Amino acid sequence: MLKIAILGAGRIGQVHAANVARHKDAQLVMVADPFIENAHALTALWGGRAVQDPLEAINDPAVDAVVIGTPTDTHVELMLAAANAGKAVMCEKPVDLDIHKALAAEKALGEKASRVMLGFNRRFDPGFNEIHQRIAQGDIGDLHQVVITSRDPGLAPLNYLKHSGGIFRDMVIHDFDLARWILGEEPVEVCATGSRLFEPSLEALGDYDTVMVQLRTASGKQCQINCSRQAVYGYDQRLEAFGSGGMMINDNHRETTVRYFGAQHTEVRGPLLDFFMQRYTDAYRLEIDAFIQAISNGSALPVTIHDGCQALRLADAAQLSADTQSVVKLN
């Protein structure tokens, strides 16, 4: 049994704690959170010991691995501490909001980086994963274009947005990682545009509420990413992969698959799911499963700190492109 500690008992920590506790090959042994009452609430549900200091969990010899779900500005410190203590690590994205700090962390890890996984959960969504596998099998021939739509149902609290790093580093970074993974190549050119169409107060933060990004790889493959912080109809998550031999689409998830036809309505469908933890329930579970399996059998982790740094590079390039209204080329 892999003995795991959860660092951070907030929203994402609660998801990971439940998935670890339910896993047949893992045991939740500790939850750490500076707000100790939150840690106690989580251990009351899923077991383990509640502590206030994450370093206490990291340095406990009973802990084999840690899952970091703490605020972004603590990720590097805790990741390095855990790796140096001999623990396997799964850390939520991003590595950091500062690319220089992220790259320094990757360098500091050295060989220990092989035991650090980044939490880009969308790679583990069954639909996205199937498309990735079928592209590799040649089901749509040579891949030419990828279109990603990612829209939140509503604006996050402004208090959160002040410290989020902006829409490209906070929200679109998931799509940058997904794009790299699906394309199978690194983008070398980024062209982004950003607007404030419904939340003018974001101007003071240098942030946007609506963005579009175009990526191009060295071989000419293209990806378009469409993001908005407000989709009144629900959590809009779609992906289209187009190639020389066909196309595949991963569509939105709904509360029900039933469609209604009547005298006054044609093909009325249930609403989209309205929360990322509902939409990606399976992805979070499969992500933890992949982490536990890789650590247990010594295989390579499926998402690395290098992936985290590359996604952050794209986020920085998109921010620069949108701010300067120019095309940014990457080495």
C-alpha positions in Angstrom: 0.0 0.0 0.0 1.3 3.4 -1.0 1.0 5.7 2.0 0.0 9.2 0.9 -0.3 12.6 2.5 -2.5 15.3 1.1 -1.1 18.8 1.5 -3.9 21.3 1.4 -7.5 20.6 2.5 -9.3 23.0 0.2 -11.5 22.2 -2.7 -8.9 20.2 -4.8 -7.4 18.6 -1.7 -10.9 17.2 -0.9 -11.1 15.6 -4.3 -7.7 14.0 -4.1 -8.2 12.8 -0.5 -11.4 11.0 -1.5 -9.7 9.4 -4.5 -6.7 8.2 -2.5 -8.9 6.9 0.3 -11.0 4.9 -2.1 -8.0 3.4 -4.0 -7.3 -0.3 -3.4 -3.5 0.2 -3.5 -3.2 3.4 -1.4 -3.8 4.6 2.1 -4.5 8.1 3.1 -2.3 8.6 6.2 -2.2 12.3 6.7 -3.8 15.6 5.7 -1.9 18.9 6.3 -3.4 22.4 6.2 -2.5 25.6 8.1 -6.2 25.8 8.9 -6.2 22.7 11.0 -10.0 22.5 11.3 -10.1 21.9 7.5 -7.6 19.1 7.9 -9.6 17.6 10.7 -12.8 17.7 8.7 -11.1 15.8 5.9 -9.6 13.1 8.0 -13.0 12.7 9.8 -14.4 11.7 6.4 -11.5 9.6 4.9 -9.2 8.7 7.8 -5.6 9.6 8.5 -4.0 12.1 10.8 -4.6 15.9 10.6 -1.5 18.2 11.0 -1.0 21.9 10.5 2.4 22.0 9.0 2.9 20.4 5.6 6.6 19.9 6.4 5.6 17.6 9.2 3.8 15.4 6.7 6.7 15.6 4.2 9.3 14.6 6.8 7.2 11.8 8.4 8.8 8.4 7.6 5.3 6.8 7.4 4.6 8.9 4.3 5.7 7.5 0.9 4.2 10.2 -1.4 2.5 13.6 -1.2 -0.2 15.3 -3.2 0.3 19.0 -3.3 -3.0 21.0 -3.5 -1.8 24.1 -1.7 -1.7 27.7 -3.1 0.4 28.1 -6.2 3.1 30.2 -4.5 3.9 27.3 -2.2 4.3 24.6 -4.9 8.0 24.9 -5.6 9.0 25.0 -1.9 6.9 22.0 -1.0 7.8 20.0 -4.2 11.5 20.4 -3.5 11.2 19.6 0.2 9.2 16.4 -0.6 11.5 15.3 -3.3 14.6 15.9 -1.2 12.9 13.9 1.6 12.6 10.9 -0.8 8.9 11.2 -1.4 7.1 10.8 -4.6 5.1 13.9 -5.5 2.0 14.8 -7.4 1.6 18.6 -7.6 -1.3 20.6 -8.9 -0.6 23.0 -11.8 1.0 25.3 -12.3 4.6 24.7 -11.1 4.7 28.5 -10.3 3.5 31.7 -11.9 7.1 32.7 -12.6 8.7 30.7 -15.4 12.2 31.4 -14.0 11.2 29.9 -10.7 9.6 26.9 -12.4 12.7 26.3 -14.5 15.0 26.6 -11.5 12.8 24.1 -9.7 13.1 21.7 -12.6 16.9 22.1 -12.6 17.1 21.7 -8.8 15.2 18.4 -8.9 17.7 16.8 -11.2 17.2 13.1 -11.3 14.5 13.4 -8.6 12.3 14.9 -11.3 11.4 11.4 -12.4 9.3 11.0 -9.2 7.4 14.3 -9.6 4.1 14.5 -11.5 2.2 17.6 -12.5 -1.6 17.6 -12.1 -2.8 18.3 -15.6 -5.9 16.2 -15.1 -7.5 16.7 -18.5 -5.0 14.2 -20.0 -6.9 11.6 -18.0 -10.4 12.5 -19.2 -11.6 9.4 -20.9 -12.7 11.3 -24.1 -9.6 13.3 -24.5 -7.5 10.2 -23.8 -9.4 8.2 -26.4 -8.7 10.9 -29.0 -5.0 10.9 -28.1 -4.8 7.1 -28.5 -6.7 7.0 -31.7 -4.6 9.8 -33.3 -1.6 7.6 -32.4 -3.3 4.6 -34.1 -3.8 6.6 -37.3 -7.6 6.7 -37.1 -7.8 10.2 -38.6 -4.6 9.9 -40.7 -2.1 12.8 -40.3 -3.2 15.3 -37.7 -3.7 18.8 -39.2 -5.7 20.8 -36.7 -6.9 20.8 -33.1 -9.7 23.1 -31.8 -10.2 23.4 -28.1 -13.1 25.2 -26.5 -12.9 25.8 -22.7 -15.4 28.2 -21.1 -16.2 28.6 -17.4 -19.8 29.0 -16.4 -19.0 32.2 -14.5 -16.3 34.6 -13.4 -14.2 33.5 -10.4 -14.2 35.9 -7.4 -12.1 39.0 -8.0 -10.2 38.3 -4.8 -9.0 35.1 -6.4 -8.3 36.6 -9.8 -6.0 39.2 -8.2 -3.6 36.3 -7.4 -4.3 33.9 -10.2 -1.6 35.0 -12.6 -4.2 35.9 -15.3 -6.4 33.9 -17.6 -3.5 32.4 -19.6 -1.6 31.0 -16.5 -4.6 30.1 -14.5 -7.2 28.8 -16.9 -5.8 28.4 -20.4 -2.7 26.6 -19.0 -4.8 23.4 -18.9 -5.5 23.9 -22.6 -1.9 24.6 -23.5 -0.9 21.2 -21.9 -3.8 19.5 -23.6 -2.7 21.0 -27.0 0.9 19.9 -26.6 -0.2 16.4 -25.7 -2.7 16.1 -28.6 -0.5 17.7 -31.2 2.5 15.5 -30.2 4.8 18.4 -31.0 5.9 21.6 -29.3 4.3 24.8 -30.6 6.9 27.3 -32.0 4.6 30.2 -32.7 1.8 31.8 -30.5 -0.7 34.4 -31.5 -3.2 35.4 -28.9 -5.9 38.0 -28.6 -7.6 39.1 -25.4 -10.7 41.2 -24.6 -12.6 42.5 -21.6 -16.2 42.0 -22.9 -18.1 41.8 -19.6 -15.7 42.5 -16.7 -13.9 45.9 -17.2 -12.4 45.7 -13.7 -9.9 43.1 -15.1 -8.0 45.9 -16.8 -6.5 47.0 -13.5 -5.1 43.4 -13.2 -3.8 43.3 -16.8 -6.2 40.4 -17.3 -8.9 39.4 -19.8 -12.2 37.6 -19.6 -12.3 36.4 -23.3 -9.3 35.1 -25.2 -8.4 33.2 -28.4 -5.1 31.6 -29.1 -3.5 30.2 -32.3 -0.6 27.8 -32.0 1.6 26.4 -34.8 4.2 23.6 -34.6 7.4 23.4 -36.6 5.7 20.9 -39.0 2.8 23.2 -39.5 0.2 21.6 -37.3 -2.3 24.1 -36.0 -4.3 24.5 -32.8 -7.0 27.1 -31.9 -8.0 27.6 -28.3 -11.2 29.5 -27.4 -11.7 30.5 -23.7 -14.2 32.6 -21.8 -14.7 33.2 -18.1 -18.4 33.3 -18.6 -20.6 30.8 -20.5 -24.2 31.3 -19.2 -25.2 27.9 -20.4 -22.7 25.9 -18.3 -19.2 24.5 -18.3 -18.3 24.2 -22.0 -15.5 21.7 -22.6 -15.0 20.4 -26.2 -12.1 19.2 -28.4 -12.0 18.6 -32.1 -9.1 16.8 -33.9 -9.0 17.0 -37.7 -6.7 15.0 -39.9 -6.1 13.9 -43.5 -8.3 10.8 -42.9 -11.1 12.1 -40.8 -12.1 14.0 -37.6 -12.9 13.2 -33.9 -14.9 15.3 -31.4 -15.1 15.0 -27.7 -18.3 16.8 -26.7 -19.7 18.3 -23.6 -21.1 16.3 -20.7 -24.6 16.7 -19.5 -26.6 15.7 -16.4 -28.7 13.3 -18.6 -28.5 11.8 -22.1 -32.2 12.1 -22.6 -33.5 14.3 -25.4 -37.1 15.5 -25.5 -39.3 16.1 -28.6 -42.8 17.6 -28.3 -45.3 19.9 -29.9 -43.6 23.0 -28.6 -40.0 21.9 -28.6 -37.6 19.9 -30.7 -34.7 18.0 -29.2 -34.6 19.6 -25.8 -31.6 18.4 -23.9 -30.5 18.6 -20.3 -28.1 21.3 -19.2 -24.4 21.1 -19.3 -22.6 20.2 -16.1 -21.9 23.5 -14.2 -18.7 22.7 -12.3 -15.2 21.5 -13.2 -15.2 18.9 -10.5 -18.4 17.3 -11.9 -17.1 17.5 -15.5 -13.7 16.0 -14.6 -14.7 13.5 -11.8 -13.4 10.6 -13.8 -10.3 12.5 -14.9 -9.3 13.3 -11.3 -9.8 9.6 -10.2 -7.8 8.3 -13.2 -5.1 10.8 -12.6 -4.5 9.6 -9.0 -4.7 6.0 -10.3 -2.0 6.7 -12.8 0.2 8.3 -10.2 -0.2 5.4 -7.7 0.4 2.8 -10.4 3.5 4.5 -11.8 5.1 4.9 -8.3 4.2 1.4 -7.3 5.6 -0.3 -10.3 8.5 2.1 -11.0 7.3 3.2 -14.5 7.6 6.7 -15.9 5.1 9.3 -14.6 2.7 10.4 -17.3 3.0 14.1 -16.8 6.3 15.7 -15.7 7.6 19.0 -14.3 9.0 19.6 -17.8 5.4 19.5 -19.1 4.5 22.1 -16.5 7.3 24.4 -17.5 6.4 24.1 -21.2 2.8 24.9 -20.6 3.8 27.9 -18.5 6.1 29.1 -21.4 3.1 29.0 -23.7 1.0 30.9 -21.2 3.7 33.6 -20.9 4.0 33.8 -24.7 0.2 34.1 -25.1 0.1 36.9 -22.5 2.8 38.8 -24.3 1.1 38.2 -27.7 -2.2 39.5 -26.4 -0.7 42.5 -24.6 1.4 43.6 -27.6 -0.9 42.4 -30.4 2.0 40.5 -32.0 3.0 37.0 -32.9 5.5 35.5 -30.4 8.0 32.9 -31.7 9.5 30.3 -29.4 12.9 28.6 -29.7 
